């Protein structure tokens, strides 16, 4: 799921939820909700998170799609 992928990328980047949320202009609590797959981000929010992580939005979406196709 998308939240799982965002968490993996964040951890690989060595960022805390607090630091990523600050870079992406959102609260840590909201980022946590997204990472726990309790809500899905808008495209604009996903783009801000991906930009803060230094990855392209389409790459994250492709990873999630590839995982769901294998299931």
C-alpha positions, 0 to 999 in steps of 0.5 A: 500500500502507498503508506507502507511505501512512503514509510520505507522510503522515509526510513531509507532516507534516514528521516523521522516522521517529524522531519519529513512532515516539516519538509513537506509542510504538514503535521507529523500526525497526518503523515502518521495517518498516511503511513498507517494507510488510514487515509490516502493523500491527495495527488498534491499532498503525495507530490509534496511528500515525494518532493521532500523525500527526493523521489518522483511521484510516479516512481512511488506509484509504480512501486505500489502498483507493482506490489499489488499486481504480484499479490 
